[in-house]
Amino acid sequence: FNPDGSACVDMRIDGKTIVNDEYGYFGFAWNKDDSKIQLVSSGNEDWLKYDNFATCYPLIMNGQQLEIIASQAHKSVPRGQEALATLDNGKILVFSTTDNIGSISRIALQQYLYTNKFDGAKVVNAISWDGGRSTGAITPDWFVKPLNDFNSTKRRNIPYYLCIWIDKGEQAPIVETKPITPSSAYKII
């Protein structure tokens, strides 16, 4: 995000295009009443068929690792990390750590997601969100508190949140009660 809170890469929210620059990005797209998310490119008009589109750092596409296009610091320095991934069993994986609890580099995150199975399933597609002070996740029984504490004098506004709703009757996320490390920094929904 830009310093003013505006998105700096292509984004759609509820059918409204927030950013559509001259570049194309791989990102997750979905419609309001559809629980299936797709990895699509904003480099063509297909992404505009979806109500929502979000991207940052694509890590894995169709089961293959992608080159991480970012500065060396953004790739290799351990920080809090967030990722959203689709699994080959149709479920979604949400990954979150903070700078002071479970921090890893984006390269290590990519490798971790690529080489491991989660609830017996492999990652098909994965995107890493912004890292560092703005990371955090909340589920009914799991909370990763960002360093961006609302009482902090170093507060950083987070202009957008990704909310995933679980319908009644759907399986609740798999919950682990271990301390947050890469091996316990995820939930499957």
PERA-V115930 format. One record per residue. PHI is phi in whole degrees, 0 to 359 (* if undefined). PSI is psi in degrees with one decimal (NA if undefined). NEAR is the number of other ideal C-beta (glycine too) atoms within 8 Angstrom. Layout:
phi:PHI psi:PSI near:NEAR
phi:PHI psi:PSI near:NEAR
This chain:
phi:* psi:150.8 near:9
phi:284 psi:162.2 near:7
phi:304 psi:-27.2 near:4
phi:277 psi:2.1 near:4
phi:92 psi:-5.3 near:7
phi:282 psi:148.9 near:9
phi:290 psi:143.3 near:11
phi:251 psi:-0.8 near:6
phi:231 psi:165.5 near:11
phi:307 psi:137.0 near:16
phi:206 psi:140.2 near:12
phi:230 psi:139.4 near:16
phi:225 psi:123.7 near:8
phi:49 psi:43.1 near:7
phi:83 psi:-2.0 near:6
phi:255 psi:127.0 near:6
phi:281 psi:118.3 near:8
phi:273 psi:-44.9 near:8
phi:222 psi:136.9 near:10
phi:214 psi:85.0 near:5
phi:272 psi:-171.9 near:6
phi:280 psi:-4.8 near:2
phi:261 psi:164.0 near:8
phi:247 psi:140.7 near:8
phi:228 psi:145.8 near:11
phi:276 psi:135.0 near:12
phi:204 psi:172.7 near:17
phi:271 psi:135.7 near:14
phi:232 psi:146.4 near:13
phi:201 psi:160.4 near:12
phi:255 psi:158.4 near:7
phi:307 psi:-47.3 near:8
phi:259 psi:20.3 near:3
phi:237 psi:125.6 near:6
phi:275 psi:-2.7 near:5
phi:267 psi:126.8 near:6
phi:258 psi:146.2 near:10
phi:241 psi:146.0 near:8
phi:269 psi:117.4 near:13
phi:226 psi:167.3 near:12
phi:256 psi:138.8 near:10
phi:273 psi:8.3 near:14
phi:281 psi:-1.9 near:6
phi:221 psi:-177.7 near:7
phi:282 psi:-9.3 near:5
phi:302 psi:-36.4 near:7
phi:295 psi:-23.7 near:14
phi:284 psi:-7.2 near:7
phi:284 psi:-13.8 near:6
phi:257 psi:148.8 near:12
phi:292 psi:-33.4 near:8
phi:226 psi:143.8 near:11
phi:211 psi:131.5 near:13
phi:216 psi:142.9 near:11
phi:210 psi:168.8 near:13
phi:201 psi:-83.3 near:9
phi:238 psi:97.9 near:11
phi:297 psi:131.7 near:13
phi:250 psi:-42.5 near:15
phi:223 psi:134.3 near:15
phi:225 psi:126.4 near:9
phi:52 psi:40.3 near:6
phi:80 psi:4.3 near:8
phi:243 psi:141.3 near:6
phi:292 psi:141.3 near:7
phi:255 psi:157.5 near:9
phi:292 psi:131.0 near:3
phi:275 psi:114.2 near:11
phi:266 psi:98.4 near:4
phi:194 psi:168.2 near:7
phi:295 psi:159.9 near:5
phi:303 psi:-38.9 near:5
phi:296 psi:-41.9 near:6
phi:292 psi:-23.9 near:10
phi:270 psi:-38.5 near:11
phi:246 psi:-11.0 near:7
phi:274 psi:128.1 near:7
phi:297 psi:127.8 near:6
phi:214 psi:173.7 near:12
phi:297 psi:143.4 near:17
phi:227 psi:150.1 near:14
phi:228 psi:144.0 near:14
phi:211 psi:153.5 near:15
phi:235 psi:132.9 near:13
phi:221 psi:149.9 near:14
phi:258 psi:142.4 near:13
phi:253 psi:160.0 near:15
phi:288 psi:-2.7 near:8
phi:260 psi:8.8 near:7
phi:89 psi:-2.8 near:6
phi:271 psi:170.2 near:10
phi:246 psi:138.3 near:11
phi:250 psi:131.2 near:17
phi:247 psi:124.8 near:14
phi:241 psi:135.0 near:13
phi:204 psi:131.2 near:14
phi:226 psi:174.3 near:15
phi:239 psi:173.3 near:15
phi:301 psi:-36.2 near:10
phi:259 psi:-7.1 near:6
phi:226 psi:106.2 near:10
phi:80 psi:20.1 near:11
phi:296 psi:140.5 near:11
phi:216 psi:165.8 near:11
phi:280 psi:161.8 near:10
phi:296 psi:-35.6 near:16
phi:296 psi:-44.6 near:9
phi:295 psi:-36.9 near:10
phi:298 psi:-47.2 near:15
phi:302 psi:-46.7 near:14
phi:297 psi:-41.8 near:9
phi:299 psi:-46.4 near:10
phi:293 psi:-34.9 near:15
phi:287 psi:-38.5 near:10
phi:267 psi:-13.7 near:5
phi:255 psi:160.2 near:7
phi:254 psi:146.4 near:6
phi:236 psi:115.6 near:11
phi:55 psi:36.3 near:9
phi:80 psi:4.5 near:5
phi:243 psi:151.1 near:10
phi:264 psi:153.3 near:8
phi:286 psi:131.6 near:16
phi:264 psi:-50.7 near:10
phi:225 psi:142.3 near:12
phi:211 psi:142.9 near:14
phi:229 psi:135.2 near:17
phi:265 psi:134.1 near:13
phi:273 psi:-173.5 near:11
phi:301 psi:147.2 near:8
phi:247 psi:-177.5 near:12
phi:86 psi:-135.6 near:9
phi:294 psi:-18.1 near:10
phi:264 psi:7.3 near:10
phi:281 psi:151.6 near:19
phi:168 psi:154.0 near:11
phi:210 psi:147.6 near:11
phi:224 psi:128.9 near:6
phi:231 psi:174.1 near:11
phi:304 psi:-26.2 near:5
phi:226 psi:23.7 near:6
phi:208 psi:132.9 near:10
phi:218 psi:121.8 near:6
phi:249 psi:106.0 near:14
phi:283 psi:124.0 near:7
phi:289 psi:154.4 near:12
phi:293 psi:-16.9 near:12
phi:284 psi:54.6 near:12
phi:300 psi:138.2 near:8
phi:296 psi:-20.0 near:5
phi:266 psi:0.2 near:3
phi:282 psi:146.0 near:8
phi:282 psi:-14.0 near:3
phi:260 psi:30.0 near:6
phi:300 psi:137.3 near:8
phi:238 psi:120.6 near:7
phi:294 psi:138.5 near:5
phi:250 psi:106.8 near:8
phi:286 psi:-24.5 near:7
phi:225 psi:146.8 near:9
phi:234 psi:146.0 near:4
phi:259 psi:118.3 near:7
phi:249 psi:130.3 near:4
phi:242 psi:119.7 near:7
phi:261 psi:136.7 near:4
phi:256 psi:121.9 near:7
phi:290 psi:151.0 near:6
phi:303 psi:140.2 near:3
phi:92 psi:-17.7 near:3
phi:281 psi:156.1 near:7
phi:294 psi:133.8 near:4
phi:291 psi:157.2 near:8
phi:301 psi:148.8 near:13
phi:288 psi:129.6 near:7
phi:243 psi:132.9 near:9
phi:245 psi:143.5 near:5
phi:254 psi:12.2 near:3
phi:287 psi:161.2 near:7
phi:302 psi:154.2 near:6
phi:287 psi:112.6 near:10
phi:226 psi:170.6 near:8
phi:308 psi:-33.3 near:10
phi:283 psi:-7.3 near:5
phi:228 psi:16.9 near:9
phi:263 psi:32.5 near:11
phi:217 psi:159.9 near:9
phi:226 psi:145.6 near:11
phi:247 psi:128.9 near:12
phi:232 psi:NA near:12
